[in-house]
Amino acid sequence: MAGREDRDAVTHGPRSPSAARAEELLDQLRPGGRDVRKVVAWLADALHGTACLLDGASAPLAGEPGLLAEGLIADLLTGRLASAALQDRGRHVHAVCVGRPHAPPAGVLAVARATPFDRPAAELLSRTAAVIELLLRADESAAAGRRLEQAASALRLAVLQLLMVEDTVSARRVAAGLWPGLLDTDTATVYVVEVHPDERERLTAECLAATGRQALVVRCPAVDGHVIVVAPAETVGRTLRSLVGTRPHTYLGGSTRHTLARTATAYGQAVSALALARVRPDGTAVYAERTHPERLMDPGALRAWSGRLLRPLDALPHHTRAELVATTRLGLEFTAVSTAQILGVSRNTVRARMERVERFLSADFSQLTVRAAVHLALNTEAVHGPAPAAAPAPPDGEVRLGDLLADLALRTWAHELLGRLAADTRDVRGTLRAWIAAGGNAERAAHRLGVHAQTVREHVRGVEPVLERRLLTGGSDLYEVVLAHLATGDLEPPALEA
């Protein structure tokens, strides 16, 4: 069977060496090639010499540097010379600018060899310079595209962080430049998509393409495999569900609809729903609107109590108060490290802000009962706004937390919730109570109970599906269980009120 060369010779006649070289040069532009180092190496081999490529700052990009003197390089890069040919130490050196005429050179390409440059060799050098220019310009465009995407990604994260601290005015202002109209609505749903960290970049790109300008898509700064989607548009949820349904080991958790100022709350709900999504056949779940303890409390009394508890913060300037409150709300939901990553500050800053709130409220956040009470007050303020400074006292005097917890409906709910644990032959309710009293520390609870710390952890982990709430990770679910213990009298109310 005839070889390729024989077939070419029969069909087209014999090819010249220069034509063969030109075809090989064009091959360097195919998707599998496109590497200037390979092109420079190919040129050196084709011309039986050594080659080097310098960029516009005379830094070596490929090949063997040192073929040209610095003065000659400067003349080529400044445009005083378009090309140069010389003999040096028995070698013939030919150099050309890489770049279009009348434009700043992208670099210099030089070849040194033992024999003089004939016309075909000089033409091959010039053509190779043109190919290298295309590759360099393509790399430059790709780099510019990456920088643009990085800038857009940083802006999306900045908008999310502003929403997390309830600064909706600034969030809208930042978003308006790139995504006009995105945050023009007052409410949104937050979704969290979970995928293997190695797949997150691709998933983020797919989410951006699928949602267009209808959602804010952000790589979660706290969890490597999470993508956060703030969706003002109702249709985004269906889009994300269809996207997740086509990908294995990908899960979607969604919040209920909230005002933009409550993005942090919605984010917590989406993360909570994600835990359920992992065990659902379709890999998706929306936060269930169950009975929350604060909804069983008298609204006026709850707001009056929350306002009085948080009143020491009112002496602060508005922006300082807002910053401390937003950080503390997130810090009570998540770890200091996660909160810092979400807000784009250091964890020391998060701790310092929360410690400052502790001092103002005379609170000790190491106690779960205190955290639950402050969390309740902060969320009440987030829903209803700060209580008026001159709010009238109730007829029966100041409302205390114990009064809020004494409501019959709330106590009935609490007894029903904790009563689910009676079916377990182990005293998991006693373990849970001791664990909460120990500030969620398994070792201290185990010491009080006279058991192993692992036993405490197993009991607490075991009651999570029974109570339908996450406990070991903290946050709203845990605080609801703490309030249930306070309402039933299993725990004493925290000493927060004078």
C-alpha positions in Angstrom: 0.0 0.0 0.0 1.3 3.4 -0.9 2.3 5.7 1.9 0.9 9.2 2.5 3.8 10.8 0.7 3.2 8.5 -2.3 -0.5 9.3 -2.4 0.2 13.0 -2.2 2.7 12.7 -5.0 0.1 10.8 -7.2 -2.7 13.2 -6.4 -1.0 16.6 -6.2 2.4 16.0 -7.4 5.6 16.1 -5.2 5.4 18.7 -2.4 8.3 21.1 -2.0 10.1 21.2 1.4 8.8 24.7 2.0 5.2 23.6 1.4 5.6 20.7 3.8 7.1 23.1 6.4 4.2 25.5 5.9 1.7 22.7 6.5 3.5 21.7 9.7 3.5 25.3 10.8 -0.3 25.5 10.3 -0.7 22.4 12.4 0.6 24.4 15.3 -2.6 26.4 15.2 -4.8 23.3 15.7 -6.6 23.0 19.1 -4.2 20.2 20.2 -1.2 22.4 19.6 -1.2 26.2 20.4 1.8 26.2 22.6 4.5 28.8 21.7 7.2 26.6 23.3 6.4 23.8 21.0 6.4 26.2 18.0 9.8 27.6 19.0 11.2 24.1 19.4 9.7 23.1 16.0 11.3 26.1 14.4 14.7 25.3 15.8 14.5 21.8 14.5 13.2 22.9 11.1 16.1 25.3 10.6 18.7 23.0 12.2 19.7 25.6 14.8 18.7 27.0 18.2 15.8 29.4 18.7 14.5 31.7 21.5 11.4 33.8 22.0 11.4 37.0 24.2 8.3 38.8 25.3 7.6 42.6 25.0 9.7 43.1 28.2 12.6 41.1 26.9 11.9 38.2 29.3 12.4 34.7 27.9 9.3 32.8 27.0 10.7 29.8 25.2 13.9 28.3 23.8 17.5 29.2 24.7 18.0 32.8 25.7 21.3 34.7 25.1 21.2 34.6 21.3 21.0 38.4 21.0 22.7 41.3 22.7 20.6 43.6 25.0 21.1 46.6 22.8 19.8 44.8 19.7 16.8 43.4 21.6 16.0 47.0 22.7 16.2 48.2 19.1 13.8 45.5 18.0 11.3 46.1 20.8 11.3 49.8 20.4 10.6 49.5 16.7 13.9 51.0 15.5 14.5 47.7 13.7 11.9 45.3 12.3 14.5 42.5 11.8 18.2 41.9 12.2 20.8 39.5 10.7 24.3 39.1 12.0 27.2 36.7 12.5 28.4 35.9 16.0 31.1 33.5 17.1 30.7 31.5 13.8 27.0 31.4 14.0 24.4 33.1 11.7 21.7 34.8 13.7 18.4 36.1 12.4 15.9 37.9 14.5 12.4 39.4 13.8 9.8 41.3 15.7 6.7 39.4 16.7 3.8 41.6 16.2 1.9 43.8 13.7 3.5 46.8 12.0 2.9 50.1 13.8 1.9 48.3 17.0 3.9 47.6 20.2 5.9 44.4 19.5 4.6 41.3 21.3 8.2 40.0 21.4 11.3 39.0 19.5 11.9 35.7 17.8 15.5 34.7 17.0 17.3 31.7 15.4 21.0 30.9 15.4 22.5 28.3 13.1 25.8 27.3 11.5 24.7 28.0 7.9 23.6 31.3 6.4 19.9 32.1 6.1 18.6 31.6 2.6 15.3 33.0 1.4 13.2 29.9 2.4 14.7 29.9 5.9 14.1 33.7 6.4 10.5 33.3 5.1 9.9 30.4 7.5 11.2 32.5 10.4 8.8 35.4 9.4 5.8 33.0 9.0 6.6 31.4 12.4 6.7 34.8 14.0 3.2 35.5 12.6 1.9 32.2 14.0 3.5 33.0 17.4 1.8 36.4 17.3 -1.6 34.8 16.8 -0.9 32.4 19.7 0.3 35.2 22.0 -2.7 37.4 21.2 -5.0 34.5 21.8 -3.3 33.9 25.2 -3.7 37.5 25.9 -7.4 37.5 25.1 -7.9 34.4 27.1 -6.1 36.0 30.1 -8.2 39.1 29.7 -11.3 37.0 29.7 -10.2 35.2 32.9 -9.4 38.5 34.6 -12.8 39.8 33.6 -14.5 36.7 35.0 -12.4 37.0 38.2 -13.5 40.6 38.5 -17.2 39.7 37.9 -16.9 36.8 40.4 -15.4 39.1 43.0 -18.2 41.6 42.4 -20.8 38.9 42.8 -19.2 37.8 46.1 -19.2 41.5 47.3 -22.9 41.8 46.5 -23.6 38.6 48.5 -21.5 39.8 51.4 -23.4 43.1 51.5 -26.7 41.3 51.4 -25.5 39.1 54.3 -25.0 42.2 56.5 -28.4 43.6 55.4 -26.8 46.5 53.4 -29.3 46.1 50.5 -28.8 49.7 49.3 -25.1 49.2 48.7 -25.7 45.7 47.3 -28.1 47.1 44.7 -25.7 49.9 43.8 -22.8 47.5 43.2 -25.0 45.1 41.2 -26.6 47.7 39.0 -23.4 48.3 37.0 -23.1 44.8 35.7 -26.5 43.2 36.3 -29.1 46.0 35.9 -32.4 45.2 37.5 -31.2 42.0 39.2 -32.0 43.2 42.8 -34.9 45.5 41.9 -37.3 43.2 43.7 -37.7 43.2 47.5 -37.6 39.4 48.0 -35.6 36.4 46.9 -35.0 32.8 47.5 -31.6 31.5 48.3 -30.4 28.1 47.0 -27.2 26.2 47.8 -26.0 23.7 45.2 -23.5 21.1 46.4 -21.1 19.2 44.2 -17.6 17.7 44.5 -15.1 20.5 44.8 -13.3 19.5 41.6 -16.6 20.0 39.7 -17.5 23.4 41.2 -16.0 25.6 38.5 -17.9 23.8 35.8 -21.1 23.8 37.9 -20.8 27.5 38.5 -20.4 28.2 34.8 -23.5 26.1 34.1 -25.5 27.9 36.8 -24.5 31.2 35.3 -25.4 30.1 31.8 -28.7 28.6 32.9 -29.9 31.5 35.1 -28.6 34.3 32.9 -29.2 37.7 34.6 -32.0 36.4 36.8 -29.9 35.3 39.7 -26.7 36.1 41.7 -24.4 33.1 41.4 -21.5 33.0 43.9 -18.9 30.4 44.7 -19.3 29.9 48.4 -16.3 31.3 50.2 -16.8 29.0 53.2 -17.4 25.5 51.6 -15.4 24.4 48.6 -18.1 22.3 47.1 -21.0 24.8 47.4 -22.4 27.4 45.0 -24.8 30.0 46.4 -27.6 31.3 44.2 -29.7 34.3 45.3 -32.8 34.2 43.1 -35.2 37.1 42.9 -36.9 35.4 39.9 -39.4 32.6 40.7 -38.3 30.6 37.7 -34.7 30.0 38.9 -35.7 27.2 41.2 -37.1 25.1 38.3 -34.0 25.9 36.3 -31.7 24.7 39.1 -33.7 21.6 39.7 -33.4 20.5 36.1 -29.7 21.3 36.2 -29.1 19.2 39.3 -31.2 16.4 37.9 -28.8 15.8 35.1 -25.7 15.6 37.3 -24.8 12.7 39.6 -23.9 13.4 43.2 -25.2 16.9 43.0 -27.7 18.3 45.5 -29.9 21.4 45.9 -31.2 23.0 49.0 -33.6 26.0 48.9 -35.0 28.5 51.4 -38.4 29.9 51.6 -38.8 33.4 50.1 -37.4 36.2 52.2 -36.7 39.9 51.9 -33.2 40.8 50.6 -32.3 42.0 54.1 -32.9 38.5 55.4 -30.5 36.8 53.0 -28.4 35.4 55.8 -31.5 33.7 57.3 -32.4 32.4 53.9 -28.9 31.1 53.4 -29.1 29.2 56.7 -32.4 27.6 55.6 -30.9 26.5 52.3 -28.0 24.9 54.1 -30.5 23.1 56.4 -32.5 21.9 53.4 -29.3 20.6 51.8 -29.0 18.0 54.5 -32.4 16.6 53.5 -31.6 16.8 49.8 -28.7 14.4 50.2 -31.1 11.6 51.1 -33.9 12.5 48.6 -34.1 10.5 45.4 -34.1 13.6 43.2 -31.3 15.3 45.3 -33.4 18.5 46.0 -35.2 19.9 49.0 -36.8 23.1 50.1 -36.8 24.3 53.7 -40.0 23.1 55.4 -42.1 25.8 57.0 -42.7 24.0 60.3 -43.9 25.5 63.5 -41.2 27.7 64.9 -41.3 28.6 68.6 -41.3 32.4 68.1 -44.6 32.1 66.1 -46.2 30.7 69.2 -45.2 33.7 71.3 -47.2 36.9 71.7 -45.9 39.2 68.9 -46.1 42.4 70.9 -44.5 40.9 74.0 -41.8 39.2 71.9 -40.9 42.5 70.2 -40.9 44.4 73.5 -38.6 41.8 75.1 -36.2 41.8 72.1 -36.0 45.6 72.0 -35.2 45.8 75.7 -32.6 43.0 75.5 -30.8 44.7 72.5 -31.3 48.3 73.7 -27.6 48.6 74.9 -26.6 48.4 71.3 -28.7 51.5 70.4 -26.0 53.8 71.8 -23.8 52.9 68.9 -23.7 54.7 65.6 -26.1 53.2 63.1 -23.5 51.7 60.8 -21.5 50.2 63.7 -24.6 48.7 65.3 -25.7 47.2 61.9 -22.2 45.7 61.4 -22.1 44.2 64.9 -25.6 42.8 64.6 -25.2 41.3 61.2 -21.9 39.7 62.2 -23.4 38.3 65.4 -26.4 36.9 63.6 -24.2 35.0 61.2 -21.8 34.1 64.0 -24.6 32.5 66.0 -25.6 30.4 62.9 -22.2 29.3 61.7 -18.6 28.9 63.0 -16.4 31.9 63.3 -14.3 30.6 60.4 -17.3 30.2 58.1 -18.7 33.6 59.1 -15.4 35.3 58.4 -15.2 33.6 54.9 -18.8 34.6 54.1 -18.3 38.2 55.1 -14.8 38.5 53.7 -13.1 39.5 57.0 -10.8 37.7 59.4 -12.1 35.3 62.0 -10.4 37.5 64.6 -12.6 40.3 63.4 -15.7 38.1 63.7 -14.7 37.1 67.3 -13.9 40.7 68.2 -17.3 42.0 67.0 -19.1 39.2 68.8 -17.2 39.8 72.0 -18.1 43.4 71.8 -21.8 42.5 71.5 -21.3 40.2 74.5 -20.0 43.1 76.6 -22.9 45.4 75.6 -25.5 42.7 76.4 -23.7 41.3 79.4 -24.0 37.9 77.7 -21.8 34.8 77.6 -22.0 33.2 74.2 -20.3 30.1 75.5 -23.8 29.2 77.0 -26.2 27.7 74.5 -29.2 29.1 76.4 -27.7 32.6 76.0 -27.0 32.1 72.3 -30.5 30.9 71.8 -32.0 33.9 73.6 -29.9 36.4 71.7 -30.5 34.6 68.4 -34.3 34.9 69.1 -34.0 38.6 69.8 -31.9 39.3 66.7 -34.2 37.4 64.4 -37.2 39.2 65.9 -35.6 42.5 65.1 -34.7 41.3 61.6 -38.3 40.5 60.9 -40.0 43.5 62.6 -37.3 46.1 62.8 -35.8 47.6 65.9 -38.4 48.3 68.7 -39.1 52.0 69.2 -36.9 53.6 71.8 -39.8 54.9 73.7 -42.0 51.8 73.4 -44.6 51.7 76.2 -44.2 49.0 78.9 -46.8 46.3 78.9 -49.6 46.7 81.6 -48.1 43.9 83.7 -44.6 45.3 83.7 -41.5 44.4 81.7 -41.7 41.1 79.7 -39.1 38.6 80.6 -38.0 35.5 78.6 -39.7 33.3 81.1 -43.0 35.0 80.4 -42.6 34.4 76.7 -41.8 30.7 77.3 -44.8 30.2 79.6 -47.4 30.5 76.8 -49.5 27.4 76.7 -49.2 26.9 73.0 -45.4 27.1 73.2 -45.2 24.7 76.1 -47.5 22.2 74.3 -45.2 22.4 71.2 -42.1 21.9 73.4 -43.5 18.9 75.2 -44.5 17.3 71.9 -41.1 17.9 70.3 -39.1 16.5 73.2 -41.6 13.8 73.9 -40.5 12.1 70.6 -37.4 11.0 72.4 -39.3 8.8 74.9 -39.4 6.0 72.4 -35.6 5.5 72.8 -34.8 3.0 75.6 -31.6 5.0 76.3 -31.9 8.2 78.2 -31.1 10.3 75.1 -33.2 13.2 76.5 -31.0 13.4 79.6 -27.9 13.2 77.4 -29.2 16.0 75.2 -30.1 18.2 78.2 -26.6 17.7 79.7 -25.0 18.4 76.4 -26.9 21.7 76.0 -26.1 22.7 79.6 -22.4 22.0 78.9 -22.5 24.5 76.0 -22.5 21.7 73.3 -19.2 20.3 74.7 -19.3 16.5 74.6 -16.4 16.0 76.9 -17.9 18.2 79.7 -21.3 16.6 79.3 -19.7 13.1 79.4 -17.9 14.1 82.7 -21.2 15.2 84.3 -23.0 12.0 83.1 -20.2 9.6 83.9 -20.0 8.2 80.3 -17.7 8.4 77.4 -17.7 11.5 75.2 -18.3 9.4 72.1 -21.5 8.1 73.7 -22.7 11.7 74.1 -22.0 12.5 70.5 -23.8 9.3 69.3 -26.8 10.1 71.4 -27.0 13.7 70.1 -26.4 12.6 66.5 -29.1 9.9 67.0 -31.8 12.4 68.1 -31.3 14.6 65.0 -33.6 12.6 62.7 -36.1 12.1 65.5 -36.4 15.9 66.2 -35.9 16.6 62.4 -33.3 19.2 63.3 -29.5 19.5 63.0 -27.8 19.9 66.4 -24.1 19.2 66.1 -23.6 21.9 63.5 -25.4 24.5 65.6 -27.6 27.3 64.3 -31.3 27.8 64.2 -32.3 24.1 64.6 -30.2 23.8 67.8 -31.6 27.0 69.3 -35.2 25.8 68.7 -34.4 22.7 70.7 -32.8 24.8 73.4 -35.9 26.9 73.6 -38.0 23.8 73.9 -35.9 22.7 76.9 -36.4 26.2 78.5 -40.2 26.1 77.9 -40.6 22.6 79.5 -38.4 23.7 82.5 -35.7 21.1 81.7 -33.2 24.0 81.7 -33.2 27.3 83.6 -33.6 30.6 81.6 -30.3 32.4 81.0 -29.3 35.3 83.3 -29.6 38.0 80.7 -32.0 40.4 82.2 -31.4 42.7 85.1 
